[in-house]
């Protein structure tokens, strides 16, 4: 009888431990947003432009940035859409929008355009984002 009780208790503990380990690994597999507001110092732009920029050899990145400035269409309500290109950010305060992949994230930043400064959703490297304390 004692053997049956002990073995049942051992099975229950093992099952609970396995469930806890599965939950912990599931939590670490999915990246989570670290902060809502942060600061970016680096390069940002549309997803396509960022992919092309990162694929460009280091020696040609400055030219790529100069040849592809951020351009957007501005609606009558003052909303930017249809953006293309890249921009350089220096300690720009941003709202963290979403994780794109393991190295990039989407943020809302105020970007200087030909028509003025507007909030735009851009992609930046996660290493360039510092969370606000």
N, CA, C and O atoms as a GROMACS GRO file, in nm:
protein
  532
    1UNK      N    1   0.082  -0.119   0.000
    1UNK     CA    2   0.000   0.000   0.000
    1UNK      C    3   0.087   0.126   0.000
    1UNK      O    4   0.062   0.220  -0.075
    2UNK      N    5   0.190   0.126   0.085
    2UNK     CA    6   0.280   0.240   0.092
    2UNK      C    7   0.352   0.256  -0.041
    2UNK      O    8   0.376   0.368  -0.086
    3UNK      N    9   0.389   0.143  -0.105
    3UNK     CA   10   0.458   0.148  -0.233
    3UNK      C   11   0.369   0.212  -0.339
    3UNK      O   12   0.416   0.293  -0.419
    4UNK      N   13   0.240   0.178  -0.342
    4UNK     CA   14   0.145   0.234  -0.439
    4UNK      C   15   0.128   0.384  -0.417
    4UNK      O   16   0.124   0.460  -0.513
    5UNK      N   17   0.117   0.427  -0.291
    5UNK     CA   18   0.102   0.568  -0.259
    5UNK      C   19   0.227   0.647  -0.300
    5UNK      O   20   0.216   0.756  -0.356
    6UNK      N   21   0.345   0.592  -0.270
    6UNK     CA   22   0.470   0.659  -0.304
    6UNK      C   23   0.488   0.670  -0.455
    6UNK      O   24   0.531   0.774  -0.505
    7UNK      N   25   0.456   0.563  -0.528
    7UNK     CA   26   0.473   0.568  -0.673
    7UNK      C   27   0.373   0.663  -0.737
    7UNK      O   28   0.406   0.731  -0.834
    8UNK      N   29   0.250   0.670  -0.685
    8UNK     CA   30   0.151   0.764  -0.736
    8UNK      C   31   0.195   0.907  -0.712
    8UNK      O   32   0.181   0.992  -0.800
    9UNK      N   33   0.248   0.934  -0.595
    9UNK     CA   34   0.299   1.067  -0.562
    9UNK      C   35   0.416   1.105  -0.654
    9UNK      O   36   0.426   1.219  -0.699
   10UNK      N   37   0.504   1.010  -0.681
   10UNK     CA   38   0.618   1.036  -0.769
   10UNK      C   39   0.572   1.068  -0.911
   10UNK      O   40   0.629   1.156  -0.976
   11UNK      N   41   0.470   0.998  -0.960
   11UNK     CA   42   0.416   1.024  -1.094
   11UNK      C   43   0.353   1.163  -1.101
   11UNK      O   44   0.372   1.234  -1.199
   12UNK      N   45   0.279   1.202  -0.997
   12UNK     CA   46   0.216   1.334  -0.994
   12UNK      C   47   0.321   1.445  -0.994
   12UNK      O   48   0.307   1.545  -1.064
   13UNK      N   49   0.427   1.427  -0.915
   13UNK     CA   50   0.534   1.527  -0.910
   13UNK      C   51   0.606   1.536  -1.044
   13UNK      O   52   0.636   1.646  -1.090
   14UNK      N   53   0.633   1.422  -1.107
   14UNK     CA   54   0.701   1.422  -1.237
   14UNK      C   55   0.615   1.490  -1.343
   14UNK      O   56   0.667   1.564  -1.427
   15UNK      N   57   0.486   1.467  -1.341
   15UNK     CA   58   0.396   1.528  -1.439
   15UNK      C   59   0.390   1.680  -1.418
   15UNK      O   60   0.392   1.756  -1.515
   16UNK      N   61   0.383   1.723  -1.294
   16UNK     CA   62   0.380   1.866  -1.265
   16UNK      C   63   0.511   1.933  -1.307
   16UNK      O   64   0.510   2.044  -1.360
   17UNK      N   65   0.622   1.866  -1.284
   17UNK     CA   66   0.752   1.920  -1.324
   17UNK      C   67   0.764   1.930  -1.475
   17UNK      O   68   0.815   2.029  -1.527
   18UNK      N   69   0.716   1.829  -1.547
   18UNK     CA   70   0.721   1.831  -1.693
   18UNK      C   71   0.634   1.944  -1.749
   18UNK      O   72   0.672   2.011  -1.845
   19UNK      N   73   0.517   1.964  -1.689
   19UNK     CA   74   0.429   2.072  -1.734
   19UNK      C   75   0.492   2.208  -1.709
   19UNK      O   76   0.482   2.298  -1.793
   20UNK      N   77   0.557   2.225  -1.596
   20UNK     CA   78   0.623   2.352  -1.566
   20UNK      C   79   0.739   2.378  -1.662
   20UNK      O   80   0.758   2.490  -1.709
   21UNK      N   81   0.817   2.273  -1.693
   21UNK     CA   82   0.928   2.289  -1.787
   21UNK      C   83   0.877   2.321  -1.927
   21UNK      O   84   0.938   2.402  -1.996
   22UNK      N   85   0.768   2.260  -1.969
   22UNK     CA   86   0.712   2.288  -2.101
   22UNK      C   87   0.665   2.434  -2.109
   22UNK      O   88   0.685   2.498  -2.212
   23UNK      N   89   0.603   2.485  -2.005
   23UNK     CA   90   0.556   2.623  -2.003
   23UNK      C   91   0.674   2.720  -2.007
   23UNK      O   92   0.668   2.821  -2.077
   24UNK      N   93   0.780   2.688  -1.932
   24UNK     CA   94   0.898   2.775  -1.930
   24UNK      C   95   0.964   2.780  -2.066
   24UNK      O   96   1.002   2.888  -2.111
   25UNK      N   97   0.978   2.667  -2.135
   25UNK     CA   98   1.041   2.669  -2.267
   25UNK      C   99   0.951   2.736  -2.369
   25UNK      O  100   1.002   2.800  -2.461
   26UNK      N  101   0.820   2.725  -2.355
   26UNK     CA  102   0.729   2.794  -2.446
   26UNK      C  103   0.740   2.945  -2.428
   26UNK      O  104   0.731   3.020  -2.526
   27UNK      N  105   0.760   2.991  -2.304
   27UNK     CA  106   0.774   3.134  -2.278
   27UNK      C  107   0.903   3.189  -2.338
   27UNK      O  108   0.906   3.303  -2.383
   28UNK      N  109   1.011   3.110  -2.339
   28UNK     CA  110   1.137   3.159  -2.392
   28UNK      C  111   1.146   3.146  -2.542
   28UNK      O  112   1.227   3.214  -2.604
   29UNK      N  113   1.063   3.060  -2.604
   29UNK     CA  114   1.067   3.044  -2.749
   29UNK      C  115   1.006   3.162  -2.821
   29UNK      O  116   1.051   3.199  -2.929
   30UNK      N  117   0.904   3.222  -2.763
   30UNK     CA  118   0.837   3.334  -2.829
   30UNK      C  119   0.896   3.465  -2.778
   30UNK      O  120   0.888   3.492  -2.658
   31UNK      N  121   0.954   3.547  -2.867
   31UNK     CA  122   1.010   3.674  -2.822
   31UNK      C  123   0.900   3.767  -2.774
   31UNK      O  124   0.792   3.774  -2.832
   32UNK      N  125   0.929   3.838  -2.668
   32UNK     CA  126   0.830   3.930  -2.613
   32UNK      C  127   0.884   4.071  -2.619
   32UNK      O  128   1.005   4.094  -2.613
   33UNK      N  129   0.794   4.162  -2.632
   33UNK     CA  130   0.828   4.303  -2.634
   33UNK      C  131   0.887   4.340  -2.498
   33UNK      O  132   0.826   4.312  -2.395
   34UNK      N  133   1.004   4.401  -2.499
   34UNK     CA  134   1.071   4.434  -2.375
   34UNK      C  135   1.024   4.566  -2.314
   34UNK      O  136   1.028   4.583  -2.192
   35UNK      N  137   0.979   4.658  -2.398
   35UNK     CA  138   0.936   4.787  -2.346
   35UNK      C  139   0.836   4.850  -2.444
   35UNK      O  140   0.823   4.805  -2.558
   36UNK      N  141   0.767   4.952  -2.399
   36UNK     CA  142   0.670   5.021  -2.483
   36UNK      C  143   0.730   5.148  -2.543
   36UNK      O  144   0.697   5.186  -2.656
   37UNK      N  145   0.816   5.215  -2.468
   37UNK     CA  146   0.881   5.338  -2.513
   37UNK      C  147   1.032   5.317  -2.505
   37UNK      O  148   1.083   5.260  -2.408
   38UNK      N  149   1.102   5.364  -2.607
   38UNK     CA  150   1.247   5.349  -2.606
   38UNK      C  151   1.313   5.460  -2.686
   38UNK      O  152   1.247   5.553  -2.733
   39UNK      N  153   1.442   5.448  -2.700
   39UNK     CA  154   1.522   5.542  -2.778
   39UNK      C  155   1.602   5.465  -2.881
   39UNK      O  156   1.657   5.359  -2.852
   40UNK      N  157   1.610   5.518  -3.002
   40UNK     CA  158   1.683   5.452  -3.110
   40UNK      C  159   1.795   5.544  -3.158
   40UNK      O  160   1.774   5.662  -3.185
   41UNK      N  161   1.912   5.487  -3.167
   41UNK     CA  162   2.025   5.552  -3.232
   41UNK      C  163   2.076   5.453  -3.335
   41UNK      O  164   2.134   5.351  -3.300
   42UNK      N  165   2.054   5.483  -3.462
   42UNK     CA  166   2.095   5.392  -3.568
   42UNK      C  167   2.016   5.419  -3.695
   42UNK      O  168   1.968   5.529  -3.717
   43UNK      N  169   2.006   5.318  -3.776
   43UNK     CA  170   1.941   5.327  -3.905
   43UNK      C  171   1.805   5.258  -3.899
   43UNK      O  172   1.791   5.153  -3.836
   44UNK      N  173   1.705   5.318  -3.964
   44UNK     CA  174   1.572   5.258  -3.972
   44UNK      C  175   1.510   5.288  -4.106
   44UNK      O  176   1.556   5.376  -4.178
   45UNK      N  177   1.406   5.213  -4.139
   45UNK     CA  178   1.339   5.236  -4.266
   45UNK      C  179   1.232   5.131  -4.290
   45UNK      O  180   1.191   5.060  -4.198
   46UNK      N  181   1.188   5.124  -4.415
   46UNK     CA  182   1.088   5.023  -4.449
   46UNK      C  183   1.153   4.885  -4.442
   46UNK      O  184   1.275   4.872  -4.450
   47UNK      N  185   1.071   4.783  -4.426
   47UNK     CA  186   1.122   4.646  -4.412
   47UNK      C  187   1.210   4.608  -4.531
   47UNK      O  188   1.318   4.552  -4.514
   48UNK      N  189   1.164   4.637  -4.652
   48UNK     CA  190   1.240   4.604  -4.772
   48UNK      C  191   1.373   4.678  -4.775
   48UNK      O  192   1.476   4.619  -4.807
   49UNK      N  193   1.372   4.806  -4.742
   49UNK     CA  194   1.495   4.885  -4.743
   49UNK      C  195   1.594   4.836  -4.638
   49UNK      O  196   1.715   4.831  -4.664
   50UNK      N  197   1.544   4.798  -4.521
   50UNK     CA  198   1.633   4.749  -4.416
   50UNK      C  199   1.696   4.616  -4.459
   50UNK      O  200   1.815   4.595  -4.438
   51UNK      N  201   1.617   4.528  -4.521
   51UNK     CA  202   1.674   4.401  -4.571
   51UNK      C  203   1.783   4.428  -4.674
   51UNK      O  204   1.889   4.366  -4.669
   52UNK      N  205   1.757   4.518  -4.767
   52UNK     CA  206   1.857   4.551  -4.869
   52UNK      C  207   1.981   4.616  -4.805
   52UNK      O  208   2.094   4.585  -4.844
   53UNK      N  209   1.959   4.704  -4.709
   53UNK     CA  210   2.070   4.771  -4.642
   53UNK      C  211   2.159   4.668  -4.570
   53UNK      O  212   2.281   4.674  -4.580
   54UNK      N  213   2.097   4.576  -4.498
   54UNK     CA  214   2.173   4.475  -4.425
   54UNK      C  215   2.246   4.379  -4.518
   54UNK      O  216   2.349   4.323  -4.481
   55UNK      N  217   2.193   4.359  -4.639
   55UNK     CA  218   2.258   4.272  -4.738
   55UNK      C  219   2.371   4.343  -4.812
   55UNK      O  220   2.453   4.278  -4.877
   56UNK      N  221   2.376   4.474  -4.802
   56UNK     CA  222   2.480   4.553  -4.868
   56UNK      C  223   2.612   4.537  -4.793
   56UNK      O  224   2.613   4.537  -4.670
   57UNK      N  225   2.724   4.524  -4.864
   57UNK     CA  226   2.855   4.518  -4.796
   57UNK      C  227   2.877   4.644  -4.712
   57UNK      O  228   2.829   4.752  -4.745
   58UNK      N  229   2.950   4.628  -4.603
   58UNK     CA  230   2.974   4.739  -4.510
   58UNK      C  231   3.029   4.864  -4.579
   58UNK      O  232   2.991   4.976  -4.544
   59UNK      N  233   3.116   4.845  -4.675
   59UNK     CA  234   3.180   4.959  -4.741
   59UNK      C  235   3.080   5.041  -4.823
   59UNK      O  236   3.107   5.158  -4.853
   60UNK      N  237   2.964   4.982  -4.862
   60UNK     CA  238   2.866   5.050  -4.945
   60UNK      C  239   2.741   5.097  -4.870
   60UNK      O  240   2.650   5.154  -4.930
   61UNK      N  241   2.736   5.074  -4.740
   61UNK     CA  242   2.615   5.107  -4.664
   61UNK      C  243   2.588   5.257  -4.658
   61UNK      O  244   2.473   5.300  -4.665
   62UNK      N  245   2.692   5.338  -4.644
   62UNK     CA  246   2.670   5.482  -4.637
   62UNK      C  247   2.609   5.531  -4.768
   62UNK      O  248   2.517   5.613  -4.767
   63UNK      N  249   2.660   5.483  -4.881
   63UNK     CA  250   2.605   5.522  -5.012
   63UNK      C  251   2.460   5.476  -5.025
   63UNK      O  252   2.376   5.549  -5.078
   64UNK      N  253   2.429   5.353  -4.976
   64UNK     CA  254   2.291   5.305  -4.984
   64UNK      C  255   2.199   5.398  -4.905
   64UNK      O  256   2.091   5.434  -4.952
   65UNK      N  257   2.242   5.438  -4.786
   65UNK     CA  258   2.162   5.528  -4.704
   65UNK      C  259   2.142   5.663  -4.774
   65UNK      O  260   2.032   5.718  -4.771
   66UNK      N  261   2.246   5.716  -4.834
   66UNK     CA  262   2.237   5.844  -4.904
   66UNK      C  263   2.149   5.836  -5.029
   66UNK      O  264   2.080   5.932  -5.063
   67UNK      N  265   2.153   5.722  -5.098
   67UNK     CA  266   2.077   5.706  -5.222
   67UNK      C  267   1.931   5.668  -5.200
   67UNK      O  268   1.852   5.672  -5.294
   68UNK      N  269   1.893   5.631  -5.078
   68UNK     CA  270   1.756   5.587  -5.050
   68UNK      C  271   1.697   5.662  -4.930
   68UNK      O  272   1.671   5.600  -4.827
   69UNK      N  273   1.676   5.793  -4.941
   69UNK     CA  274   1.619   5.868  -4.828
   69UNK      C  275   1.472   5.829  -4.806
   69UNK      O  276   1.404   5.785  -4.899
   70UNK      N  277   1.425   5.847  -4.685
   70UNK     CA  278   1.286   5.815  -4.651
   70UNK      C  279   1.193   5.910  -4.724
   70UNK      O  280   1.208   6.032  -4.715
   71UNK      N  281   1.095   5.854  -4.795
   71UNK     CA  282   0.992   5.930  -4.865
   71UNK      C  283   0.858   5.865  -4.836
   71UNK      O  284   0.844   5.743  -4.841
   72UNK      N  285   0.758   5.948  -4.808
   72UNK     CA  286   0.624   5.898  -4.778
   72UNK      C  287   0.520   5.986  -4.847
   72UNK      O  288   0.546   6.100  -4.882
   73UNK      N  289   0.403   5.929  -4.865
   73UNK     CA  290   0.288   6.007  -4.910
   73UNK      C  291   0.216   6.056  -4.785
   73UNK      O  292   0.194   5.978  -4.692
   74UNK      N  293   0.180   6.184  -4.783
   74UNK     CA  294   0.113   6.241  -4.666
   74UNK      C  295  -0.032   6.268  -4.703
   74UNK      O  296  -0.060   6.337  -4.801
   75UNK      N  297  -0.124   6.214  -4.624
   75UNK     CA  298  -0.266   6.233  -4.650
   75UNK      C  299  -0.310   6.371  -4.602
   75UNK      O  300  -0.235   6.443  -4.536
   76UNK      N  301  -0.435   6.408  -4.637
   76UNK     CA  302  -0.490   6.536  -4.593
   76UNK      C  303  -0.502   6.544  -4.441
   76UNK      O  304  -0.500   6.652  -4.384
   77UNK      N  305  -0.514   6.426  -4.376
   77UNK     CA  306  -0.524   6.422  -4.230
   77UNK      C  307  -0.386   6.427  -4.163
   77UNK      O  308  -0.377   6.428  -4.040
   78UNK      N  309  -0.280   6.428  -4.243
   78UNK     CA  310  -0.145   6.435  -4.188
   78UNK      C  311  -0.086   6.301  -4.152
   78UNK      O  312   0.003   6.293  -4.068
   79UNK      N  313  -0.134   6.194  -4.217
   79UNK     CA  314  -0.082   6.059  -4.190
   79UNK      C  315   0.013   6.018  -4.301
   79UNK      O  316  -0.016   6.036  -4.420
   80UNK      N  317   0.126   5.961  -4.261
   80UNK     CA  318   0.225   5.912  -4.358
   80UNK      C  319   0.191   5.769  -4.398
   80UNK      O  320   0.158   5.687  -4.312
   81UNK      N  321   0.199   5.740  -4.527
   81UNK     CA  322   0.176   5.604  -4.576
   81UNK      C  323   0.258   5.584  -4.703
   81UNK      O  324   0.311   5.680  -4.759
   82UNK      N  325   0.266   5.460  -4.747
   82UNK     CA  326   0.339   5.430  -4.869
   82UNK      C  327   0.484   5.471  -4.863
   82UNK      O  328   0.540   5.519  -4.962
   83UNK      N  329   0.546   5.453  -4.749
   83UNK     CA  330   0.684   5.497  -4.730
   83UNK      C  331   0.783   5.402  -4.796
   83UNK      O  332   0.760   5.282  -4.805
   84UNK      N  333   0.893   5.458  -4.842
   84UNK     CA  334   1.006   5.382  -4.894
   84UNK      C  335   1.133   5.450  -4.846
   84UNK      O  336   1.134   5.570  -4.818
   85UNK      N  337   1.242   5.374  -4.837
   85UNK     CA  338   1.371   5.432  -4.805
   85UNK      C  339   1.415   5.412  -4.662
   85UNK      O  340   1.358   5.334  -4.586
   86UNK      N  341   1.520   5.486  -4.627
   86UNK     CA  342   1.588   5.473  -4.498
   86UNK      C  343   1.606   5.610  -4.434
   86UNK      O  344   1.600   5.713  -4.501
   87UNK      N  345   1.628   5.609  -4.304
   87UNK     CA  346   1.658   5.731  -4.232
   87UNK      C  347   1.756   5.699  -4.120
   87UNK      O  348   1.764   5.585  -4.074
   88UNK      N  349   1.830   5.798  -4.078
   88UNK     CA  350   1.923   5.784  -3.967
   88UNK      C  351   1.860   5.848  -3.844
   88UNK      O  352   1.810   5.960  -3.850
   89UNK      N  353   1.864   5.776  -3.733
   89UNK     CA  354   1.803   5.825  -3.609
   89UNK      C  355   1.911   5.845  -3.504
   89UNK      O  356   2.000   5.761  -3.488
   90UNK      N  357   1.903   5.955  -3.434
   90UNK     CA  358   2.000   5.982  -3.327
   90UNK      C  359   1.923   6.010  -3.199
   90UNK      O  360   1.867   6.118  -3.180
   91UNK      N  361   1.923   5.911  -3.111
   91UNK     CA  362   1.855   5.920  -2.980
   91UNK      C  363   1.710   5.968  -2.998
   91UNK      O  364   1.663   6.056  -2.926
   92UNK      N  365   1.642   5.906  -3.094
   92UNK     CA  366   1.502   5.942  -3.123
   92UNK      C  367   1.410   5.861  -3.031
   92UNK      O  368   1.424   5.739  -3.021
   93UNK      N  369   1.319   5.928  -2.964
   93UNK     CA  370   1.222   5.861  -2.878
   93UNK      C  371   1.118   5.793  -2.967
   93UNK      O  372   1.062   5.856  -3.056
   94UNK      N  373   1.093   5.663  -2.942
   94UNK     CA  374   1.002   5.585  -3.025
   94UNK      C  375   0.904   5.507  -2.939
   94UNK      O  376   0.929   5.482  -2.821
   95UNK      N  377   0.793   5.471  -3.001
   95UNK     CA  378   0.700   5.376  -2.941
   95UNK      C  379   0.727   5.242  -3.005
   95UNK      O  380   0.726   5.229  -3.128
   96UNK      N  381   0.752   5.141  -2.923
   96UNK     CA  382   0.778   5.007  -2.976
   96UNK      C  383   0.646   4.949  -3.024
   96UNK      O  384   0.548   4.945  -2.950
   97UNK      N  385   0.645   4.905  -3.148
   97UNK     CA  386   0.522   4.859  -3.211
   97UNK      C  387   0.512   4.706  -3.209
   97UNK      O  388   0.413   4.653  -3.159
   98UNK      N  389   0.612   4.635  -3.263
   98UNK     CA  390   0.603   4.490  -3.273
   98UNK      C  391   0.739   4.432  -3.308
   98UNK      O  392   0.822   4.499  -3.370
   99UNK      N  393   0.763   4.307  -3.268
   99UNK     CA  394   0.882   4.235  -3.312
   99UNK      C  395   0.861   4.184  -3.453
   99UNK      O  396   0.756   4.128  -3.484
  100UNK      N  397   0.960   4.203  -3.540
  100UNK     CA  398   0.954   4.152  -3.676
  100UNK      C  399   1.015   4.012  -3.680
  100UNK      O  400   0.952   3.918  -3.727
  101UNK      N  401   1.138   4.000  -3.632
  101UNK     CA  402   1.207   3.872  -3.622
  101UNK      C  403   1.304   3.881  -3.505
  101UNK      O  404   1.290   3.968  -3.419
  102UNK      N  405   1.402   3.792  -3.501
  102UNK     CA  406   1.493   3.788  -3.386
  102UNK      C  407   1.588   3.908  -3.381
  102UNK      O  408   1.647   3.935  -3.276
  103UNK      N  409   1.605   3.980  -3.492
  103UNK     CA  410   1.701   4.091  -3.493
  103UNK      C  411   1.639   4.228  -3.518
  103UNK      O  412   1.704   4.330  -3.494
  104UNK      N  413   1.515   4.233  -3.567
  104UNK     CA  414   1.454   4.362  -3.599
  104UNK      C  415   1.319   4.378  -3.532
  104UNK      O  416   1.254   4.280  -3.494
  105UNK      N  417   1.277   4.503  -3.518
  105UNK     CA  418   1.145   4.534  -3.462
  105UNK      C  419   1.088   4.657  -3.531
  105UNK      O  420   1.162   4.739  -3.586
  106UNK      N  421   0.957   4.668  -3.526
  106UNK     CA  422   0.889   4.784  -3.583
  106UNK      C  423   0.864   4.884  -3.470
  106UNK      O  424   0.822   4.847  -3.360
  107UNK      N  425   0.891   5.010  -3.499
  107UNK     CA  426   0.869   5.117  -3.403
  107UNK      C  427   0.799   5.233  -3.473
  107UNK      O  428   0.802   5.243  -3.596
  108UNK      N  429   0.737   5.319  -3.395
  108UNK     CA  430   0.681   5.443  -3.448
  108UNK      C  431   0.776   5.555  -3.408
  108UNK      O  432   0.797   5.581  -3.289
  109UNK      N  433   0.833   5.620  -3.508
  109UNK     CA  434   0.930   5.728  -3.483
  109UNK      C  435   0.889   5.852  -3.560
  109UNK      O  436   0.822   5.843  -3.663
  110UNK      N  437   0.929   5.967  -3.509
  110UNK     CA  438   0.908   6.092  -3.581
  110UNK      C  439   1.022   6.105  -3.681
  110UNK      O  440   1.139   6.111  -3.643
  111UNK      N  441   0.986   6.110  -3.809
  111UNK     CA  442   1.084   6.110  -3.917
  111UNK      C  443   1.073   6.241  -3.994
  111UNK      O  444   0.964   6.286  -4.027
  112UNK      N  445   1.188   6.300  -4.021
  112UNK     CA  446   1.195   6.423  -4.100
  112UNK      C  447   1.178   6.388  -4.248
  112UNK      O  448   1.261   6.317  -4.304
  113UNK      N  449   1.072   6.439  -4.309
  113UNK     CA  450   1.045   6.419  -4.451
  113UNK      C  451   1.051   6.554  -4.522
  113UNK      O  452   1.067   6.658  -4.457
  114UNK      N  453   1.039   6.553  -4.653
  114UNK     CA  454   1.040   6.679  -4.729
  114UNK      C  455   0.924   6.770  -4.688
  114UNK      O  456   0.938   6.892  -4.690
  115UNK      N  457   0.811   6.711  -4.651
  115UNK     CA  458   0.690   6.787  -4.618
  115UNK      C  459   0.686   6.829  -4.472
  115UNK      O  460   0.597   6.904  -4.432
  116UNK      N  461   0.780   6.783  -4.390
  116UNK     CA  462   0.780   6.812  -4.246
  116UNK      C  463   0.816   6.688  -4.167
  116UNK      O  464   0.867   6.591  -4.223
  117UNK      N  465   0.790   6.691  -4.037
  117UNK     CA  466   0.818   6.578  -3.949
  117UNK      C  467   0.688   6.506  -3.916
  117UNK      O  468   0.591   6.568  -3.872
  118UNK      N  469   0.686   6.373  -3.940
  118UNK     CA  470   0.565   6.294  -3.920
  118UNK      C  471   0.598   6.163  -3.848
  118UNK      O  472   0.709   6.112  -3.861
  119UNK      N  473   0.501   6.110  -3.772
  119UNK     CA  474   0.521   5.977  -3.714
  119UNK      C  475   0.507   5.871  -3.823
  119UNK      O  476   0.411   5.872  -3.900
  120UNK      N  477   0.604   5.778  -3.828
  120UNK     CA  478   0.607   5.675  -3.930
  120UNK      C  479   0.644   5.543  -3.864
  120UNK      O  480   0.729   5.540  -3.775
  121UNK      N  481   0.581   5.434  -3.906
  121UNK     CA  482   0.620   5.302  -3.859
  121UNK      C  483   0.739   5.257  -3.943
  121UNK      O  484   0.729   5.245  -4.065
  122UNK      N  485   0.853   5.233  -3.876
  122UNK     CA  486   0.974   5.190  -3.945
  122UNK      C  487   1.032   5.066  -3.876
  122UNK      O  488   0.994   5.033  -3.764
  123UNK      N  489   1.121   5.001  -3.944
  123UNK     CA  490   1.190   4.883  -3.891
  123UNK      C  491   1.330   4.925  -3.849
  123UNK      O  492   1.400   4.993  -3.923
  124UNK      N  493   1.370   4.884  -3.728
  124UNK     CA  494   1.504   4.913  -3.676
  124UNK      C  495   1.564   4.785  -3.619
  124UNK      O  496   1.492   4.688  -3.591
  125UNK      N  497   1.693   4.785  -3.602
  125UNK     CA  498   1.762   4.672  -3.539
  125UNK      C  499   1.734   4.675  -3.390
  125UNK      O  500   1.736   4.781  -3.328
  126UNK      N  501   1.709   4.559  -3.331
  126UNK     CA  502   1.682   4.553  -3.187
  126UNK      C  503   1.800   4.603  -3.106
  126UNK      O  504   1.781   4.659  -2.998
  127UNK      N  505   1.922   4.583  -3.157
  127UNK     CA  506   2.040   4.626  -3.082
  127UNK      C  507   2.050   4.779  -3.074
  127UNK      O  508   2.121   4.832  -2.989
  128UNK      N  509   1.978   4.850  -3.161
  128UNK     CA  510   1.981   4.996  -3.161
  128UNK      C  511   1.876   5.058  -3.070
  128UNK      O  512   1.873   5.180  -3.053
  129UNK      N  513   1.790   4.975  -3.009
  129UNK     CA  514   1.682   5.024  -2.923
  129UNK      C  515   1.722   5.012  -2.776
  129UNK      O  516   1.765   4.906  -2.731
  130UNK      N  517   1.708   5.122  -2.703
  130UNK     CA  518   1.729   5.125  -2.560
  130UNK      C  519   1.597   5.158  -2.495
  130UNK      O  520   1.536   5.260  -2.527
  131UNK      N  521   1.552   5.073  -2.402
  131UNK     CA  522   1.424   5.097  -2.335
  131UNK      C  523   1.433   5.216  -2.240
  131UNK      O  524   1.536   5.242  -2.178
  132UNK      N  525   1.321   5.288  -2.232
  132UNK     CA  526   1.310   5.399  -2.139
  132UNK      C  527   1.295   5.343  -2.000
  132UNK      O  528   1.219   5.249  -1.978
  133UNK      N  529   1.365   5.399  -1.907
  133UNK     CA  530   1.361   5.350  -1.767
  133UNK      C  531   1.237   5.395  -1.698
  133UNK      O  532   1.217   5.363  -1.580
   0.00000   0.00000   0.00000
